[in-house]
Structures are given as C-alpha cells and as structure tokens.
C-alpha cells in the first residue's frame, strides 16, 4: 500500500502569504497544490488561502483518478478522488488542472495585474515583451474546471529542458498560474511576473465634496468616485463582466441609477446589493458578505489600473450563463459563508 504524501509546510506558508495579499487573492479565490507519486494536496473548495496555517484547508486526492475523468478514461468505477476518510471538504473546482500541470508545486492566483492584462487586447499583446525570457504561455478563457483544464492541455509543451525554469500561464479573463519543482522557484517566478506586469493605479483627484447620506443598510464604497464619473469605466461596471468571480459574487448586471431616482424608491433593481449611482460612486448593501466586499475591491483595483488606451473584452453571454447557478460555485459560496 502506497504511503500518503505529507502536506509541505512551505506550501501552507506561501498559501497564507498570498492569501493575505489582495493584489493576488480575493476572498475564497485562488488555489495551491503539491503533488508527488500520483497524490496531490489541493486547497478545498470555498476555503481561504489566508487560513492555510490555522485551519485544515487542504484535501489529499489521487491524481490518476482526477485525470481519468479529464481524459475520459473510464478506468475507475469509483470516481471519488479523495484519499482517506476526510469528506468534509471538496477539492477545489480547479483540481484537474493542478493534477495535469507536470510540476510539483502549482499556484493559481487572481492577480490584479494579470487580470488587467488578460482582459485587454493591448494588454495581451504587451505580454510578449514584458515576459520575455520566462517560460510562459497564454491561455484563452474557458469555464473553470474541466473546460479550462482541457484548454491548458492544448497549450502545455512537454519540453524537459525548460522544466527546471518553472512555468508561467496567463489565463485570459481569469488570472495567473505559476508552477515549479520547488517552492523557491514558484516564489521567484511570482515576484518576477508581478514586478513585470505591475500597473500603477490612477491617481485620485482630491475633492472635499461630501457624498449624500444613505438610508440604513447602505454605504458608499471607496475608490469608485472617479470610476463612476468616467464613461468608459461606468460602461464596464454596468455592462460587462470581466472574470469568473466577478459573475459569481457580483452578478452579471450592476445597475446604474441617478441618486434622486434611487433615494425616491429605495428599492434596488432586481434585488441588487451593488448599485452604481451616476456621477457619484457605487453603493453597497451593508449586509453583504466578506467575499462580496473582496470582489467589489477587486473590481475597483482592476479598473483603476486599466490604461486609458486599452480596450476591454469581457466574458461572452454564453460564458456568463455557464457560471450562473453552477452547482460547484454554489457549494463554494456555501462553504465560504460557513468558514
């Protein structure tokens, strides 16, 4: 009987570090893994990487069972990949690409800088120069889970001469994957990529104008004042969804209203918890979860760093429909509320 591999302390330390950095991870987003001898420790769905040192957030899975599903090899009658009796957590939605990528350590972040580049044709075009010298690939958007894994499978080149360098993947409209044979290689690549893709946020104009008072259970969000006055960013906020967690936590439609109309009725359109108030900013229902708050901040962090001359390509209507009411995402949100 094969002995179970141990969960490396260095994976837990790195997971907590990036989990506490909102430029890399927001709420329950992102995932990390370590694999050896066809076994893999992977973050559980709905857990927080920031909890990696104080909670049991990882699940041990059988890589062969995971990959048998992706490759449609019906080798196992029982497709449950979890090893042992731990059934409290489900493996991350994105377990399959962690099992597929041929490196010991795999780290997937929702890097703000990578997202900004990955949602824009101009940003994507700039990657060739910015990531020159690194072993990197870009991957077109696919729904997280098996569709994304199969897309990654098309782009991975098994070049053993480059394996010691590690691998960087820019996922369009999604984020970043870093893989390496050691934790130090992964940490080094993370820093290099973040440094090279770094974008400064737009400078906020100093205004002492006080925002109107809001009724109970509503609050103004920071950093949206300028965004709500700009036609381009207003259009993005109210008419586009940029990446999966945008859809899952903020919905596919953030309504826009003049303040006088909203304050007159006090009823948010379609029960929305987030509303753009024309020329003033964005308001949030105060009872919104920590995850929603994290995603609201993520959206402003992305838009504040979007260069003026860069166009934006959001998710297609079909891609949005695939994410809405997805059982796997409902489970992730449920687990996040309980933790």
C-alpha positions, 0 to 999 in steps of 0.5 A: 500500500502506497504511503500518503504524501505529507502536506509541505509546510512551505506550501501552507506558508506561501498559501497564507502569504498570498492569501493575505495579499489582495493584489493576488487573492480575493476572498475564497479565490485562488488555489495551491497544490503539491503533488508527488507519486500520483497524490496531490494536496489541493486547497478545498473548495470555498476555503481561504488561502489566508487560513492555510496555517490555522485551519485544515484547508487542504484535501489529499486526492489521487491524481490518476483518478482526477485525470481519468475523468479529464481524459475520459478514461473510464478506468475507475468505477469509483470516481471519488478522488479523495484519499482517506476518510476526510469528506468534509471538504471538496477539492477545489473546482480547479483540481484537474488542472493542478493534477495535469500541470507536470510540476510539483508545486502549482499556484493559481492566483487572481492577480490584479495585474494579470487580470488587467492584462488578460482582459485587454487586447493591448494588454495581451499583446504587451505580454510578449515583451514584458515576459520575455525570457520566462517560460510562459504561455497564454491561455484563452478563457474557458469555464473553470474546471474541466473546460479550462483544464482541457484548454491548458492541455492544448497549450502545455509543451512537454519540453524537459529542458525548460522544466527546471525554469518553472512555468508561467500561464496567463489565463485570459479573463481569469488570472495567473498560474505559476508552477515549479519543482520547488517552492523557491522557484514558484516564489521567484517566478511570482515576484518576477511576473508581478514586478513585470506586469505591475500597473500603477493605479490612477491617481485620485483627484482630491475633492472635499465634496461630501457624498449624500447620506444613505438610508440604513443598510447602505454605504458608499464604497471607496475608490469608485468616485472617479470610476463612476464619473468616467464613461468608459469605466461606468460602461464596464461596471454596468455592462460587462463582466470581466472574470469568473468571480466577478459573475459569481459574487457580483452578478452579471448586471450592476445597475446604474441609477441617478441618486434622486431616482434611487433615494425616491424608491429605495428599492434596488433593481432586481434585488441588487446589493451593488448599485452604481449611482451616476456621477457619484460612486457605487453603493453597497448593501451593508449586509453583504458578505466578506467575499462580496466586499473582496470582489467589489475591491477587486473590481475597483483595483482592476479598473483603476489600473486599466490604461486609458488606451486599452480596450476591454473584452469581457466574458461572452453571454454564453460564458456568463450563463455557464457560471450562473447557478453552477452547482460547484460555485454554489457549494463554494459560496456555501462553504465560504459563508460557513468558514 
